[in-house]
Amino acid sequence: MPEADPRFAQGLELFNAGEWYAAHDVFEELWHETADPERRSLQGILQIAVAQLHLQRGNRRGATILFGEALGRLQRPGTPSLGIDLKDLCRIAKERLTALQREDDPESCTVPVLRMIS
């Protein structure tokens, strides 16, 4: 259960603070130590963080690819939520992906956040 690891809470904090690179590093450590299906959830979260990093660096193509890959993983039936509202995260990622595909500004959309399910 990666969500029981203290690094998971640290990764959540970094992600929600927009510290995409640092969040990626923390979640990647956990990802390497985790088996499927939880591994798939972590990889989708990682990909959203990297998509955001690509956007910061002006790489719209890289962001488009990674948002698409993340959605494919996170929306796959049987993907564990890890206590996160994945439906909301996917909604936000989809908005950003759609904006990129339409050549609109994805920054006009909500910034991805990891909300815990209460």
C-alpha positions in Angstrom: 0.0 0.0 0.0 2.0 3.0 -1.2 -0.4 5.4 0.4 0.7 4.2 3.9 4.3 5.3 3.1 5.3 8.7 4.4 6.7 9.6 1.0 3.2 9.4 -0.4 2.0 12.3 1.7 5.2 14.2 0.8 4.5 13.6 -2.9 0.9 14.8 -2.5 2.1 18.0 -0.8 4.7 18.7 -3.5 2.2 17.9 -6.3 -0.5 20.2 -4.9 2.1 23.0 -4.4 2.9 22.8 -8.1 6.4 21.4 -7.4 6.1 19.1 -10.4 9.8 17.9 -10.6 10.1 17.2 -6.9 6.7 15.4 -6.8 7.8 13.3 -9.7 10.9 12.3 -7.9 9.1 11.2 -4.8 6.3 9.3 -6.6 8.9 7.7 -8.9 10.7 6.2 -5.9 7.4 4.7 -4.7 6.6 3.5 -8.2 9.8 1.5 -8.4 9.0 -0.2 -5.1 5.3 -0.9 -6.0 3.6 -3.7 -7.9 0.5 -3.6 -10.1 -2.2 -2.5 -9.9 -1.1 0.3 -7.5 2.0 0.8 -9.7 -0.3 1.8 -12.5 -2.0 4.5 -10.4 1.4 5.9 -9.3 2.6 6.0 -13.0 -0.5 7.9 -14.0 0.1 10.5 -11.3 3.7 10.7 -12.3 2.8 11.3 -15.9 0.5 14.2 -14.9 3.3 15.8 -12.9 5.7 15.4 -15.9 3.0 16.8 -18.3 2.8 19.8 -16.1 6.6 20.1 -16.1 6.6 20.0 -19.9 4.0 22.8 -19.9 6.2 24.9 -17.7 9.1 24.4 -20.1 7.0 25.2 -23.2 6.9 21.6 -24.5 3.2 21.3 -25.5 3.7 18.1 -27.5 5.3 16.3 -24.6 2.5 17.5 -22.3 -0.1 16.3 -24.7 1.4 12.9 -25.0 1.8 12.5 -21.2 -1.7 13.7 -20.3 -3.1 11.2 -22.8 -1.0 8.3 -21.4 -1.9 9.3 -17.8 -5.6 9.3 -18.7 -5.3 5.8 -20.3 -3.8 4.4 -17.1 -5.9 6.2 -14.5 -9.2 5.5 -16.3 -8.5 1.8 -16.9 -11.0 -0.4 -15.0 -9.6 -1.7 -11.8 -7.0 1.1 -11.2 -6.8 1.6 -7.4 -7.6 5.1 -6.2 -4.9 5.1 -3.5 -7.4 7.3 -1.5 -7.2 10.0 -4.2 -10.2 11.3 -6.2 -9.0 10.0 -9.5 -12.2 10.9 -11.2 -11.6 14.6 -10.5 -7.9 14.3 -11.4 -8.8 12.7 -14.7 -11.4 15.4 -15.4 -8.8 18.1 -14.9 -6.2 16.3 -17.0 -8.8 15.8 -19.8 -9.6 19.5 -19.8 -5.9 20.3 -20.2 -5.4 17.7 -22.9 -8.4 19.0 -24.8 -7.1 22.6 -24.6 -3.7 21.4 -25.9 -5.4 19.5 -28.8 -7.4 22.6 -29.7 -4.2 24.7 -29.5 -5.8 26.7 -26.7 -4.0 27.7 -23.5 -4.1 24.9 -21.0 -3.3 27.4 -18.2 -6.9 28.6 -18.6 -8.0 25.3 -17.1 -7.9 24.1 -13.5 -4.4 23.1 -12.3 -4.2 19.4 -11.4 -4.5 18.6 -7.7 -4.5 15.3 -5.7 -7.6 15.4 -3.5 -8.0 12.7 -0.9 -11.4 11.0 -0.8 -13.0 11.5 2.6 
